[in-house]
Amino acid sequence: MHWIAQLPLGLTAADLLALALLALAWFGVGHVVEHPPANRPSVSVLMMRYRREWMRQFLHRDPRIFDGNILTTLREGTSFFASACMIALGGGMALVGNVDALEGIARDLAAEGVPHLLWRVKILLMMLFVANAFMKFVWAHRLFGYCAVMMAAVPNEPGHPRALDRAMAAAEVNINAARNFNIGLRAVYFALGSAGWMAGPWGLMLGTAIVSSMTLRREFASGSRRAILRDMGRDC
């Protein structure tokens, strides 16, 4: 319990404010992206419609090798990010055990007075986001695997009484996998943003603002979103 007693001594009011803003941004951005206004859908929500349409087209495609290749590509992407997160977690654990390696950074940032305990807390904050990303990527990888099995169970005859139902069930699993993948990506973004805390509370606030604005822009004001809406014949 000794480290708990020390923790407040290394934190300032600005640090606490920056952490509160980070938490607010994390939950707020996630909620807005996944539950946007009805008249302003995010890219993530728009892509749900394409995933359902994919399964409808999948019913009538023969052969279905093309669909299997797409799913393989999606699984490879989640596997790559999960592996990268494992490497990052290993590096973070090494730093937590040897914060002396950060002394040079502290001198460059004029932060020589930061206690070793607070350095560990800053590293652990980044590791928390990376660990969350790792778990989301692993679960997304598994869900894409479930989707592959469910797609294989769809009857070859489009008119089969169970064909459409199974295809739509596979679409929902695919959507859930993509949702977890997107949460994992946001966690990686926020892990990078939280690295700004190394420069102090104002660095954390700046990193949070940059990551939040970048994420929201890509979801609501990107060129890819405009292209999707053009294809849908809408202008939101």
C-alpha positions in Angstrom: 0.0 0.0 0.0 3.1 2.2 0.2 2.9 3.2 -3.5 -0.7 4.3 -3.1 0.3 6.7 -0.4 3.0 8.1 -2.7 0.9 8.5 -5.8 -0.9 11.8 -4.9 2.5 13.4 -4.1 3.5 13.0 -7.7 0.3 14.2 -9.3 -0.8 17.8 -9.7 -4.2 19.3 -10.2 -3.3 19.7 -13.9 -2.5 16.0 -14.1 -5.9 15.0 -12.6 -7.6 17.4 -15.0 -5.8 15.9 -18.0 -6.7 12.4 -16.9 -10.3 13.4 -16.5 -10.3 14.8 -20.0 -8.7 11.7 -21.4 -11.4 9.5 -19.8 -14.1 11.8 -21.1 -12.7 11.8 -24.6 -12.3 8.0 -24.6 -15.8 7.2 -23.6 -17.3 10.2 -25.5 -15.7 9.6 -28.8 -16.5 5.9 -28.6 -20.2 6.7 -27.9 -20.5 9.2 -30.7 -18.9 7.0 -33.2 -21.0 3.9 -32.4 -24.2 5.8 -31.6 -24.1 8.9 -33.9 -27.1 11.1 -34.7 -29.6 9.6 -37.1 -29.0 12.3 -39.6 -25.2 12.2 -39.3 -24.0 8.5 -39.4 -20.4 7.7 -38.9 -18.3 5.6 -41.3 -18.5 2.7 -38.8 -22.3 2.8 -38.9 -22.4 3.2 -42.7 -20.1 0.2 -43.2 -22.6 -2.0 -41.2 -25.0 -1.6 -44.1 -22.3 -2.7 -46.6 -21.5 -5.8 -44.4 -25.2 -6.8 -44.5 -25.3 -6.2 -48.2 -22.1 -8.2 -48.6 -23.9 -11.2 -47.1 -26.9 -10.7 -49.4 -24.7 -10.7 -52.4 -22.8 -13.7 -51.0 -25.9 -15.8 -51.3 -26.0 -15.5 -55.1 -22.2 -15.6 -55.7 -20.8 -18.8 -57.3 -18.1 -19.7 -56.5 -17.8 -18.1 -53.1 -14.0 -18.1 -53.0 -14.0 -14.3 -53.3 -15.8 -13.9 -50.0 -13.5 -16.3 -48.3 -10.5 -14.3 -49.5 -12.0 -11.1 -48.1 -12.6 -12.7 -44.7 -9.0 -14.0 -44.7 -7.7 -10.5 -45.3 -9.8 -9.2 -42.4 -8.4 -11.9 -40.1 -4.9 -11.2 -41.2 -5.3 -7.5 -40.3 -6.6 -8.3 -36.8 -3.8 -10.8 -36.3 -1.2 -8.2 -37.3 -2.4 -5.6 -34.9 -2.7 -8.1 -32.0 0.9 -9.2 -32.6 2.0 -5.5 -32.6 0.2 -4.9 -29.3 1.9 -7.9 -27.7 5.3 -6.4 -28.7 4.3 -3.0 -27.3 3.1 -4.6 -24.0 6.5 -6.4 -23.7 8.3 -3.1 -24.2 6.1 -1.3 -21.7 6.7 -4.0 -19.1 10.4 -3.6 -19.6 10.2 0.2 -19.1 8.1 -0.2 -16.0 10.8 -2.3 -14.5 13.5 0.1 -15.5 12.3 3.7 -15.5 15.9 4.9 -15.3 15.9 4.6 -19.0 13.5 7.5 -19.1 15.8 9.9 -17.3 17.3 11.2 -20.6 13.8 11.9 -21.8 13.0 13.7 -18.5 16.0 15.9 -19.0 15.0 16.8 -22.5 11.5 17.6 -21.3 12.7 19.5 -18.3 10.9 17.0 -16.1 13.8 15.9 -13.8 11.6 16.3 -10.7 9.1 13.6 -11.8 9.2 10.7 -9.3 9.9 7.2 -10.6 6.5 6.1 -9.4 4.8 8.7 -11.6 6.8 7.6 -14.6 5.5 4.1 -14.0 1.9 5.3 -13.8 2.4 7.2 -17.1 3.7 4.0 -18.8 1.0 1.9 -17.3 -1.7 4.3 -18.7 -0.4 3.6 -22.2 -0.2 -0.1 -21.5 -3.8 0.0 -20.3 -4.9 1.2 -23.7 -2.6 -1.2 -25.5 -3.9 -4.1 -23.4 -7.5 -3.2 -24.2 -6.6 -3.0 -27.9 -4.9 -6.4 -27.8 -8.0 -8.0 -26.2 -10.3 -6.4 -28.8 -8.1 -7.5 -31.7 -8.0 -11.0 -30.4 -11.8 -11.1 -30.0 -12.3 -9.6 -33.4 -10.0 -12.2 -34.9 -12.1 -15.0 -33.3 -15.4 -13.4 -34.4 -14.2 -13.3 -38.0 -13.4 -17.0 -37.6 -17.0 -17.6 -36.4 -18.3 -15.6 -39.3 -16.3 -17.8 -41.7 -17.8 -21.0 -40.3 -21.3 -19.5 -40.4 -20.8 -18.4 -44.0 -19.7 -22.0 -44.9 -23.0 -23.2 -43.4 -25.1 -21.1 -45.7 -26.8 -23.4 -48.3 -25.6 -23.1 -51.9 -29.2 -22.6 -53.1 -30.2 -19.0 -52.6 -33.8 -20.0 -52.4 -33.2 -22.4 -49.5 -35.5 -21.5 -46.5 -32.5 -21.1 -44.1 -30.1 -19.4 -46.6 -31.0 -15.8 -46.0 -31.4 -16.2 -42.2 -27.9 -17.8 -41.9 -26.4 -15.1 -44.1 -27.9 -12.3 -42.1 -26.7 -14.0 -38.9 -23.2 -14.2 -40.3 -23.5 -10.5 -41.2 -24.2 -9.6 -37.6 -21.3 -11.6 -36.3 -19.1 -9.8 -39.0 -20.4 -6.4 -37.8 -19.6 -7.3 -34.2 -16.1 -8.3 -35.2 -15.6 -5.1 -37.0 -16.9 -3.1 -34.0 -14.3 -4.8 -31.8 -11.6 -4.1 -34.4 -12.5 -0.4 -34.5 -12.5 -0.2 -30.7 -9.0 -1.7 -30.8 -7.8 0.8 -33.3 -9.2 3.7 -31.1 -7.4 2.2 -28.1 -4.1 2.3 -30.1 -4.8 5.9 -31.1 -5.4 6.9 -27.5 -2.4 5.0 -26.3 -0.3 7.2 -28.6 -2.2 10.3 -27.4 -1.5 9.3 -23.7 2.2 9.3 -24.5 1.9 13.1 -24.4 1.8 12.8 -20.6 5.6 12.2 -20.8 5.8 15.9 -21.5 3.5 16.8 -18.6 -0.3 17.3 -18.2 -0.5 19.8 -21.0 1.1 17.3 -23.3 -1.5 14.8 -22.3 -4.3 17.3 -23.0 -2.8 18.1 -26.4 -2.4 14.4 -27.3 -6.0 13.7 -26.2 -7.3 16.7 -28.3 -5.3 15.6 -31.4 -6.4 11.9 -31.2 -10.0 12.8 -30.5 -10.2 15.3 -33.4 -8.5 12.9 -35.8 -10.8 10.1 -34.9 -13.9 12.2 -35.3 -12.7 13.7 -38.5 -12.1 10.3 -40.0 -15.6 9.1 -38.9 -17.6 12.2 -39.8 -15.6 14.4 -42.2 -13.3 12.2 -44.3 -13.1 11.7 -48.0 -14.0 8.0 -47.6 -17.2 9.0 -45.8 -18.2 11.3 -48.7 -17.5 8.5 -51.2 -19.7 6.1 -49.3 -22.5 8.6 -49.1 -22.2 9.3 -52.8 -22.6 5.6 -53.5 -25.7 5.6 -51.2 -27.1 8.7 -52.9 -27.1 10.7 -49.7 -25.5 13.8 -48.4 -25.2 13.9 -44.6 
